[in-house]
Amino acid sequence: MATQKKRRKAKIKFELSRTGISSIGIVCFCVLLWMFLFGVWAGQSLLKPSEPVRAGFKAGSVQQEQPVIHLEEKKKVKP
């Protein structure tokens, strides 16, 4: 029988001081704040109309109002 080679498990260990942890937290906060502000700016520029909306008539030019017509629902009759 062939002998099996023992594989060493690679263990990676990171050690950070409190200063290192706090600096990573501050950097993450700044990046998230920048992304939030950039998203707000992009959202406002997408939702803002390119030109002002016009009504198509001047105020006071409407003389008579048209009555509202209510349509009643009728049952369909099978032939």
MODELLER restraints for C-alpha pairs under 7 A, 6 or more apart:
rsr = mdl.restraints
at = mdl.atoms
